[in-house]
Amino acid sequence: MDFNHAYKCTIIFCTFAAAINVENQRYFDFKHNYMSVAKSGDAVKVHYTGTLNDGTVFDSSEGKDPLAFTLGEGQMIPGFETAVMGMNVGDVKSDVTIPSAEAYGAPREDMVIEVPKTNVPEDIDPQVGQQLAVTRPDGQPMPVTVKEVKDDVIVLDANHPLAGKDLVFKIELVSIN
C-alpha cells in the first residue's frame, strides 16, 4: 500500500467512523446521526428546568415537548442562549446561573403605575399579587401584577415577575437542525 492510499483511508475512517475536531468544533459520524456544536443560526430543541437561587422551580419543560428556538435571533433571554451555544446533542448543563442582567434585567420604576380605581372594570376586585392585563397605547395587552391597593388607586407593576432575580437552569440539548 502506498502512502497516498493509506492517507485517503485514514481520512475516510476519521470522517465516517470516529469523532474529529475541526477548528474546535466536534463533528461525529453520520452512522450515529450526531450533529455539530450548537451555534448562532441553528434551530435547537432543549429540555430545561429553571429555578430561583432558593430552589423554587419557576418553569420547566418536564413532561412537555422540548423548547424549540433559533440561536442568535433573540427569542430567549441572552444568558440562556449563551449557555446553549457550544453544546452538543445530548449534553446536559446542570448549574447554569444567569444573573438578572442577562435575564429579565433589574426592575424599573417607570414600569410601576398608579391607576384610578374608576378605570378598573366593575367586575374586577383588585387584590395584591393578582395578575391582570392592561391595554397599551398600541392596542396590545400587557400583563401586570397588582402591587398595592389604595383608597382611590391601585398600583400596577408591569415588570416581568422574574426581573431582578438571578436564575439557575438545568439544560439538555435534544437536537440541532
Phi, psi and omega in degrees: 000128180277168184301315182299319180294315179298319180298315180296320178296320180297315180297315178299316179299314181295320184291319188252349186236354183212164178283142175228161175250130175230114181051047178063019174244126182277133174238145184238170182291154180286337180303322181261001175059037175275155182245177180283179179293140180296130181217169180306134181097344179283138170274121184237161172231134180226150164259145184208159168225127179252131179230161171273172181301334180275002178094355179294125178281125178255341178193152180199150174264005181303129180078006181235174172294152177297154177285128181249134176200167179253123180297138176088359181260005177073020180282340182239165175298145187306317181296327179291314178300316180301320181294325182282328179304132178089354178281154173254156177305131181095343178295146175231129172250123189266329185231063179274107179265124180246113179296153184306327180296334179259009179243257182253008177075182178279151176298141180251130180296329180289353177265003177252122184230153174259133181237129177300139180301335179293342178272355181269130178306144184300331183279001179251125176252093187298133178233146179303132181092348181292140177267129178229175174231137174244160180264124178286165179302333179275005177091354181276144177286148178227124179290141177222160176241135177288117183266325183203146176241117179253180181302310186249349183223160168242147179258122182248139180246117180264005175294151174299141181303337180261007178299136179083001182248137171282142184243147178236129183236148163251125185232131174240124177279116185269318181203158173230130176238000000 
